[in-house]
Amino acid sequence: MANFISFCRGAQLRPVNANDQICIAIQPFIQQILNHFVECQNLAQSINQAVERYPAISEKLFNIGSSHIEETFSLKERVLFPQQNPLLCIAYNNARFPDFLNKSGVQVIQDKEILPKIHQLLHLCGQSNLTYEQICQQLDEPMVQLLNQWIQCSIVKEQPPAHPGIHPDAPGVYRLQHAALLYRTKTTGILVDPHLHSNYGIPELKTDITRSQLEGLVDGILISHPHYDHWHYPTLMMFPPDIPIFVPKVPRASIMCEDMADRLQDLGFTNVIAVDWYADPIRVGDIDVHVLPFYGEQPLVPEFNEPVHPDLRNWGNTYLLNTEYYKSWLLIDSGQDPMGSMLEVAEYVKQQFGSIDLVISNFQPLSYNSIGTDLSAWGIDIVANLLSNPRIFSVTNKPEGAYVALLGPQGVAGLCAIVGAKACLPYADSWAEVGQPGVGDRTLIPQVEAALQALGASTQVVPWTIGDGYLIQRSGEWSLKPGNWVTN
């Protein structure tokens, strides 16, 4: 059997854009504020101390008034709303190898015209059905050189085809890593928030889900919101340029939320769909995709419950997939914020669609009060979120749940009760070994079950692990199929 180029286990790809670079530059300044604040509990004093230590950063990037410092402390508007946010580079490494083996590199993006070429290379490697020679025949010389660098760094290599691990004609949904899901009917597949070979993965994983195992199973992709654990350019570039990709509509790009449609078009995608909430559904194969609001997960706390600028928002979508086999509402990381509540959207869903077969949601609560003061624990995108509303720094380190921006167990149960959900499944709970649950499932599932029981709801909470499929049988009954992923 011939060997084909495909991605290696442990390969990780990380894009860096201009907004990321600014956040990285600001991190020491903000960390200094937080370190001092932990000691003195005085934000104004902490800001002044950081300004003395990092005068260039504060002068160039921040507005800080001489009086009422806490109220005036913010990023300058040109930083909050940059005119451009170019992709600067794509870093790559194989996390299974120690640093001294130099299994890493960086592809610098000096001109965005190269991006569709990198997209082509990623797509050709992602198909896992082409030899090295077949791929090189379709590339120009710079991309052949990049391919050779990836081979040297164990990003890709020639290897036998991977076992798909999925029955393509089995209607239902498969749990991939973290926030990635694969919905299937007998003929159509829709992938949600895919992260494959990403820097968010765990290097020590013995088994993982690879791009090659999804070849031929995906007819469209849904992106929920721009947090980096849901929005990974390199994974998307492993799919063909004409694949339909649904993204949130972004009225004004910001450091918190880039214009995802513009980004994908720059990467060479030709079928990008940014649809208004409550718009008519778009059909992918035999699946109707309804775009619904995403409320919640905004950097707000009770003390500062309005954004500094009304255009600053983590724009997102939730999605309802309607098929002849099932109706599933995907809630992502949604919850409530001053703009609205998902419980209000649930009333609309009940009126328009009746009872829902599957509700899939992050069960975790999230409080920006309790996000902590160690920047090393935050993703760059979360740093950007907090910089959009820096007054939050004065109320960090409060107990979890002081202000829940996601649904949490109580909200998930309440929403399931409203829409009469038959089943509710947890997800978006970090990376884990194939066959293992999310890190919070063991504690959060009983909490959701207890909340459902208190409401008198009949929704079944389905414990599933990474790689499992929750599938509908010919009898019409649902059953859990353990994951059967074979990695290279």
Solvent accessible surface area in square Angstrom, and as a share of the most:
residue,aa,sasa,rsa
1,M,205,0.91
2,A,57,0.44
3,N,68,0.35
4,F,42,0.18
5,I,1,0.00
6,S,4,0.03
7,F,4,0.02
8,C,7,0.04
9,R,57,0.21
10,G,18,0.18
11,A,3,0.02
12,Q,21,0.09
13,L,1,0.00
14,R,93,0.34
15,P,21,0.13
16,V,20,0.12
17,N,2,0.01
18,A,21,0.16
19,N,10,0.05
20,D,7,0.04
21,Q,106,0.47
22,I,47,0.24
23,C,1,0.01
24,I,77,0.39
25,A,50,0.39
26,I,0,0.00
27,Q,40,0.18
28,P,62,0.39
29,F,0,0.00
30,I,1,0.00
31,Q,41,0.18
32,Q,24,0.11
33,I,0,0.00
34,L,0,0.00
35,N,74,0.38
36,H,36,0.16
37,F,10,0.04
38,V,72,0.41
39,E,143,0.64
40,C,43,0.26
41,Q,123,0.54
42,N,64,0.33
43,L,3,0.01
44,A,27,0.21
45,Q,89,0.40
46,S,0,0.00
47,I,0,0.00
48,N,66,0.34
49,Q,58,0.26
50,A,0,0.00
51,V,42,0.24
52,E,139,0.62
53,R,149,0.54
54,Y,54,0.20
55,P,78,0.49
56,A,75,0.58
57,I,35,0.18
58,S,7,0.05
59,E,134,0.60
60,K,133,0.56
61,L,18,0.09
62,F,7,0.03
63,N,68,0.35
64,I,52,0.26
65,G,25,0.24
66,S,120,0.78
67,S,69,0.44
68,H,134,0.60
69,I,21,0.11
70,E,58,0.26
71,E,121,0.54
72,T,55,0.32
73,F,3,0.01
74,S,17,0.11
75,L,2,0.01
76,K,55,0.24
77,E,95,0.42
78,R,139,0.51
79,V,3,0.02
80,L,10,0.05
81,F,10,0.04
82,P,28,0.17
83,Q,179,0.79
84,Q,145,0.65
85,N,26,0.13
86,P,67,0.42
87,L,6,0.03
88,L,48,0.24
89,C,22,0.13
90,I,5,0.02
91,A,27,0.21
92,Y,7,0.03
93,N,49,0.25
94,N,4,0.02
95,A,26,0.20
96,R,121,0.44
97,F,72,0.30
98,P,64,0.40
99,D,135,0.70
100,F,156,0.65
101,L,83,0.41
102,N,113,0.58
103,K,48,0.20
104,S,65,0.42
105,G,22,0.21
106,V,84,0.48
107,Q,37,0.16
108,V,83,0.48
109,I,15,0.08
110,Q,169,0.75
111,D,81,0.42
112,K,115,0.49
113,E,119,0.53
114,I,38,0.19
115,L,3,0.01
116,P,58,0.37
117,K,92,0.39
118,I,1,0.01
119,H,2,0.01
120,Q,67,0.30
121,L,0,0.00
122,L,1,0.01
123,H,33,0.15
124,L,9,0.04
125,C,0,0.00
126,G,0,0.00
127,Q,34,0.15
128,S,11,0.07
129,N,71,0.37
130,L,30,0.15
131,T,30,0.17
132,Y,58,0.22
133,E,106,0.47
134,Q,78,0.35
135,I,0,0.00
136,C,27,0.16
137,Q,149,0.66
138,Q,86,0.38
139,L,21,0.10
140,D,54,0.28
141,E,106,0.48
142,P,76,0.48
143,M,4,0.02
144,V,23,0.13
145,Q,93,0.41
146,L,3,0.02
147,L,0,0.00
148,N,51,0.26
149,Q,77,0.34
150,W,3,0.01
151,I,61,0.31
152,Q,130,0.58
153,C,12,0.07
154,S,19,0.12
155,I,0,0.00
156,V,0,0.00
157,K,98,0.41
158,E,80,0.36
159,Q,9,0.04
160,P,81,0.51
161,P,58,0.37
162,A,25,0.19
163,H,94,0.42
164,P,62,0.39
165,G,9,0.09
166,I,8,0.04
167,H,94,0.42
168,P,67,0.42
169,D,88,0.46
170,A,18,0.14
171,P,8,0.05
172,G,0,0.00
173,V,0,0.00
174,Y,4,0.01
175,R,1,0.00
176,L,1,0.01
177,Q,6,0.03
178,H,19,0.09
179,A,1,0.01
180,A,1,0.01
181,L,0,0.00
182,L,0,0.00
183,Y,0,0.00
184,R,10,0.04
185,T,0,0.00
186,K,107,0.45
187,T,99,0.58
188,T,4,0.02
189,G,0,0.00
190,I,1,0.00
191,L,0,0.00
192,V,0,0.00
193,D,1,0.00
194,P,2,0.01
195,H,7,0.03
196,L,5,0.03
197,H,21,0.09
198,S,4,0.03
199,N,55,0.28
200,Y,72,0.27
201,G,16,0.16
202,I,68,0.35
203,P,55,0.35
204,E,129,0.58
205,L,12,0.06
206,K,158,0.67
207,T,48,0.28
208,D,32,0.17
209,I,5,0.02
210,T,4,0.02
211,R,7,0.02
212,S,15,0.10
213,Q,1,0.00
214,L,1,0.00
215,E,66,0.30
216,G,74,0.71
217,L,10,0.05
218,V,21,0.12
219,D,61,0.32
220,G,1,0.01
221,I,0,0.00
222,L,0,0.00
223,I,1,0.00
224,S,0,0.00
225,H,0,0.00
226,P,7,0.04
227,H,4,0.02
228,Y,47,0.18
229,D,31,0.16
230,H,0,0.00
231,W,4,0.01
232,H,6,0.03
233,Y,3,0.01
234,P,0,0.00
235,T,0,0.00
236,L,0,0.00
237,M,0,0.00
238,M,0,0.00
239,F,4,0.02
240,P,41,0.26
241,P,52,0.33
242,D,95,0.49
243,I,10,0.05
244,P,29,0.18
245,I,0,0.00
246,F,2,0.01
247,V,0,0.00
248,P,3,0.02
249,K,90,0.38
250,V,15,0.09
251,P,97,0.61
252,R,87,0.32
253,A,38,0.29
254,S,1,0.01
255,I,8,0.04
256,M,13,0.06
257,C,1,0.01
258,E,19,0.08
259,D,42,0.22
260,M,0,0.00
261,A,17,0.13
262,D,80,0.41
263,R,14,0.05
264,L,0,0.00
265,Q,97,0.43
266,D,49,0.25
267,L,0,0.00
268,G,18,0.17
269,F,5,0.02
270,T,107,0.62
271,N,56,0.29
272,V,28,0.16
273,I,32,0.16
274,A,35,0.27
275,V,19,0.11
276,D,80,0.41
277,W,52,0.18
278,Y,101,0.39
279,A,35,0.27
280,D,123,0.64
281,P,57,0.36
282,I,54,0.28
283,R,145,0.53
284,V,10,0.06
285,G,56,0.53
286,D,30,0.16
287,I,0,0.00
288,D,35,0.18
289,V,1,0.00
290,H,27,0.12
291,V,6,0.03
292,L,2,0.01
293,P,0,0.00
294,F,0,0.00
295,Y,25,0.10
296,G,0,0.00
297,E,14,0.06
298,Q,8,0.03
299,P,5,0.03
300,L,8,0.04
301,V,0,0.00
302,P,70,0.44
303,E,80,0.36
304,F,45,0.19
305,N,59,0.30
306,E,108,0.49
307,P,43,0.27
308,V,68,0.39
309,H,46,0.20
310,P,113,0.71
311,D,52,0.27
312,L,6,0.03
313,R,21,0.08
314,N,0,0.00
315,W,40,0.14
316,G,1,0.01
317,N,2,0.01
318,T,0,0.00
319,Y,0,0.00
320,L,0,0.00
321,L,0,0.00
322,N,43,0.22
323,T,15,0.09
324,E,141,0.63
325,Y,52,0.20
326,Y,4,0.01
327,K,47,0.20
328,S,0,0.00
329,W,0,0.00
330,L,0,0.00
331,L,0,0.00
332,I,1,0.00
333,D,7,0.04
334,S,2,0.01
335,G,1,0.01
336,Q,89,0.40
337,D,15,0.08
338,P,62,0.39
339,M,98,0.44
340,G,11,0.10
341,S,19,0.13
342,M,0,0.00
343,L,69,0.34
344,E,112,0.50
345,V,3,0.01
346,A,0,0.00
347,E,80,0.36
348,Y,69,0.26
349,V,0,0.00
350,K,106,0.45
351,Q,142,0.63
352,Q,106,0.47
353,F,30,0.12
354,G,34,0.32
355,S,56,0.36
356,I,0,0.00
357,D,19,0.10
358,L,1,0.00
359,V,0,0.00
360,I,0,0.00
361,S,1,0.01
362,N,13,0.07
363,F,4,0.02
364,Q,57,0.25
365,P,38,0.24
366,L,43,0.21
367,S,1,0.01
368,Y,2,0.01
369,N,1,0.01
370,S,29,0.19
371,I,41,0.21
372,G,17,0.17
373,T,23,0.13
374,D,77,0.40
375,L,6,0.03
376,S,101,0.65
377,A,82,0.64
378,W,20,0.07
379,G,27,0.26
380,I,25,0.13
381,D,13,0.07
382,I,33,0.17
383,V,2,0.01
384,A,6,0.04
385,N,0,0.00
386,L,1,0.00
387,L,1,0.01
388,S,4,0.02
389,N,2,0.01
390,P,1,0.01
391,R,56,0.20
392,I,0,0.00
393,F,2,0.01
394,S,26,0.17
395,V,16,0.09
396,T,10,0.06
397,N,91,0.47
398,K,79,0.33
399,P,108,0.68
400,E,105,0.47
401,G,38,0.36
402,A,50,0.39
403,Y,40,0.15
404,V,41,0.24
405,A,2,0.01
406,L,8,0.04
407,L,19,0.09
408,G,3,0.02
409,P,13,0.08
410,Q,136,0.60
411,G,13,0.12
412,V,0,0.00
413,A,0,0.00
414,G,17,0.16
415,L,0,0.00
416,C,0,0.00
417,A,42,0.32
418,I,41,0.21
419,V,2,0.01
420,G,39,0.38
421,A,2,0.01
422,K,122,0.52
423,A,4,0.03
424,C,0,0.00
425,L,0,0.00
426,P,2,0.01
427,Y,1,0.00
428,A,5,0.04
429,D,10,0.05
430,S,42,0.27
431,W,16,0.05
432,A,12,0.10
433,E,50,0.22
434,V,26,0.15
435,G,38,0.37
436,Q,85,0.38
437,P,25,0.16
438,G,1,0.01
439,V,108,0.62
440,G,8,0.08
441,D,5,0.03
442,R,174,0.64
443,T,89,0.52
444,L,12,0.06
445,I,15,0.08
446,P,68,0.43
447,Q,86,0.38
448,V,0,0.00
449,E,78,0.35
450,A,61,0.47
451,A,5,0.04
452,L,4,0.02
453,Q,148,0.66
454,A,91,0.71
455,L,101,0.50
456,G,69,0.66
457,A,26,0.20
458,S,112,0.72
459,T,13,0.08
460,Q,106,0.47
461,V,9,0.05
462,V,6,0.03
463,P,79,0.49
464,W,2,0.01
465,T,31,0.18
466,I,0,0.00
467,G,2,0.02
468,D,7,0.04
469,G,0,0.00
470,Y,14,0.05
471,L,7,0.03
472,I,32,0.16
473,Q,80,0.36
474,R,250,0.91
475,S,92,0.59
476,G,40,0.38
477,E,120,0.54
478,W,57,0.20
479,S,44,0.28
480,L,72,0.36
481,K,68,0.29
482,P,98,0.62
483,G,27,0.26
484,N,83,0.42
485,W,16,0.06
486,V,78,0.45
487,T,32,0.18
488,N,46,0.23
